[in-house]
Amino acid sequence: MGEIIEVTGLSNADFYARHAAPGRVGLVGGTSWVDRLIARAERHVHPEKEWGRWTHAFVCEGARADGHHWVVESDLEIHGKHIRLGVQENRVEKYHDGATYSTLALIDFGMTPAQEAEVLREALELVATRARYSLRELFGTALAMKHPHLRGQTNRMARDHSFYCSAFVQHIYRKAGLDLFPGVDVKNTTPEDLGRSPLPFRMWVLGNDQCGMTNDQ
């Protein structure tokens, strides 16, 4: 069973500075309309049918020469005319805004140094080979959430060399020999699944349980 440590009195920046470390899984609960759609869809995998708490996932890479903590994630980034759609590296300050990201978690699965190195090696390989972000696979996951017997099967809309956020995390951890949510296909894995992993873990959590959302079903 996991150990959950509730953290209070810290800003998002201070939370990451204190608890981020290479190989740890990061989860966020956002307040945008996209996050609300994801949280609502995740009610199908919640034991009490409540909205999901987590709407995005990434892997911590650690502090680099610039003095900043970095993360590896599969995401859709739009800055003016510049669009990045896929696995990418970003500074963790992307998640410093508490109004936009009101709930945070960092999970330590107790990996060995060799497993940690394998997780980061695979993550960076997918950055280098430009693995794509798959909107299409999200629809396949949504279908599987509504029909639980499909969750262990291959995502009906799977594409080669593409992952959405939590599928990316599950994929690179499996490469290191850790299945974060057994019985569910890599590309049917949700951020909520990662936060409810049956593996032993220690999870630090900062923020409001509701993420600014209601549990309307």
N, C-alpha and C positions, 0 to 999 in steps of 0.2 A: 504494500500500500504506500501511497505517496504521503510525504510530510508537507503540509501547506503552511507557510509562514506569512501572516498578514503584516504588511509594512505600512506605517503611517508617518506623517510629518515630513515626507520628502517630496521634492519636485520630481518630475519625470527624469530630468537630467541627473539629479543626485541619485535616484534609484538605479539608473544604468551604471553610473560611475561606481557605485558600491557593489552591485551584484552581477554585472555582465562579465562573462569570462568565455574564452574560446570553447566552442562546441556546445554551449548552452542554447536551449531552444527559447526563443522569445515569442510571446503571444501578446496581442493588443486587442482591445475592444474599442472600436471607433464610434464616432457619433454621426458620421455622414449618412446620407440616404442609402448609399451602397452598403455600408456596414449594417444598417438596419435591415436591409433585405437579406443579407447573409445570416444575421442573428435570427431573424424570423424563420428562415428556411431550416436552421439548425434545431428548431424545436422538435423536428422529427427524430433526432438522435438523442435528445435529452430525456433522461429517465422519467422526469415529471412533466415532459412536454412544454417546458419553459423555453423562452428564447435563449439562444446561445450567448455565452459570455464573451467568447473570443471570435474575432472576425478576420484576423490575419496572423501569419506565422512566419518566422525567419530563424536563421541560425547565427549566433554571435561568432564573429571572427576574432575579436580581441582588439586591444589597442595597437596602433601602428606608429610609424615614425613621426606622423604629424601630431601625435598626442591624443588623437580621437579614437573612440571605439567604433568599429565598423561591423556591419552585418552583411550576410549574403542572403538574398531572397529572390523569389520569383514574383514580379509585380508589374503593374502597368504604371509607368511614370510619364506624365505629360507636363512639360515646361515650355509654354509658348509653342514654337514650331518644332521643338525637340521632343521626340517620343521614344521611350525605351519600353519594349514589350518583351519581358523574359527575365531570365536569371541575371542578377546584377549585384554589384557591391554598392553600399551606401553607408554614409555615416549614421550612427544611431541617433544623432540629433534630429533626424527626420521625424522621430517620435517624441520629441521633447515637449510639444505643445499639449498641455493637459486638457485644453478645451476640445481639441480634436481627437486625442487619444486619452480617454478618461480612465481606462483600466489597463494595467500592464502586468505581465508575469514573465519571470525567467525560470527555466526548469533545468536542473542539473540531474542527469540520469546516471551519474556515477561511472562514466566511461573510463576505461584504461587510457593511458597516453597513446597507445597504438590505435585504439578506436577513435579517439579525438582527432588524431592526425588523418585517419581515413575519411572521417566526416568532412573535414575541411578540404582535403585533397579532392574529393568528389564534387564538393560544392564549387570549388574554383575551376575544376574541369568543365563544369556546366556553364560557368561564366565565360570561359575561354572559347567554348564551342557554340556559344550563343543559343543555348536552349531557350525555347519560346515560352511565353505565358499562354496558357490555353483557355480562352473563354469557352470554347466548344466543350471542353471536358467538364467545365462547371455545370453545364446543363445535364451532362451525363450523371454527375454526382447528385444534382438535385433530384433527378429521377430515382436514383438508388436510395436516397434518403426517404422518399415517399413509399418505396417498395423495398423494405429491409432485406428481403431474400436476394436482392441484386447487389448488396454492398460487398459481398465476398467475391463477386464475379468481376471480370474485366469491365472497366468503364465502357459503356456502349458507344461513347464518342471519343475514345482514346486516340491520340495522335503520337507518332514517333517524336522523340526528342522535344517534348513539351510537358510543362507542369504548371499548375497553379500553386499558390503559396504552400499550403499544408501538404500537398502531394510531393512537392519538392523536398520538404523536410523529411517526410516519411521515407522517400526514396534514398536520400543520402545516409540516413541512419541505418536502413536495411543493408546498405553497402558495407557498413561497419559491423554488421551482425546483430543489430538491435531492431526488433519489430515493435514500434511504439504503440500500435493498436492491432494486435493479431486478429485475423478473421475478416479484415476489411482490405479490399484491394487498394494498392498504393494510390491510385487515381480516383478513389472514392473517399479518401481521408479528409476530414474537416479539421479546422483549427480546434473546434470543440472536442474532437476525439483526442487530439494531442494533450489537451488539458485534463483529460480523464484516462490517461494511459494506465493500464494495469501493472506496468513495470514499477519497480521501486524508484522513487525520485524525491528530490527536495525542490519545492516550488515557492519562490518569493512572489507575493502578489501585492500590488499597489493600486488603490483606487476604489471606486464605487461599484458595488455588485451589479447594479442595473445598467451601467454604461449609458445612462440617459435614456433608456428604452423602457417600454412597457412589455408585458407578457401577453398581449392580445393574441389570441389564436384564430 
